[in-house]
Amino acid sequence: MISEFVKAKRKSMKLTQAELAAKSGVGLRFLRELEQGKTTLRLDKVNLVLRMFGHQVGPVKVYLSEIIKP
């Protein structure tokens, strides 16, 4: 999950939530919600945070067989 990835990367860089929020240009509340796994977040802001770690969210191919289980 993105929430776990962000939290682990932040901790590995020894940053507080407030520090990462400031460095990535998002609000502290947004970062807290991201790390808590909120399902409705602005994608552009998620990418601002992920760019701090050299990543971004993008389209990933999903096959129907992975979605529809018998």
WODAQUI-V965372 format. One record per residue. N is the residue number from 1. RES is the residue in one small letter. D_LAST is the distance of its C-alpha to the last C-alpha in Angstrom with 1 decimal. Layout:
n = {N;N}
res = {RES;RES}
d_last = {D_LAST;D_LAST}
//
This chain:
n = {1;2;3;4;5;6;7;8;9;10;11;12;13;14;15;16;17;18;19;20;21;22;23;24;25;26;27;28;29;30;31;32;33;34;35;36;37;38;39;40;41;42;43;44;45;46;47;48;49;50;51;52;53;54;55;56;57;58;59;60;61;62;63;64;65;66;67;68;69;70}
res = {m;i;s;e;f;v;k;a;k;r;k;s;m;k;l;t;q;a;e;l;a;a;k;s;g;v;g;l;r;f;l;r;e;l;e;q;g;k;t;t;l;r;l;d;k;v;n;l;v;l;r;m;f;g;h;q;v;g;p;v;k;v;y;l;s;e;i;i;k;p}
d_last = {24.9;27.8;29.6;29.7;30.8;33.6;34.8;35.0;36.8;39.2;40.1;40.6;43.0;44.7;44.4;44.2;41.9;45.0;46.1;42.8;42.6;46.1;45.7;42.6;44.0;41.7;42.6;42.2;40.1;37.6;37.4;37.0;34.1;32.5;32.9;31.6;28.3;29.0;26.2;28.5;31.2;33.0;31.7;35.3;36.4;33.5;34.6;38.2;37.3;35.1;38.0;40.1;37.9;37.6;34.1;32.6;29.3;28.1;25.2;22.6;20.3;16.6;14.1;11.3;9.0;10.3;9.9;6.6;3.8;0.0}
//
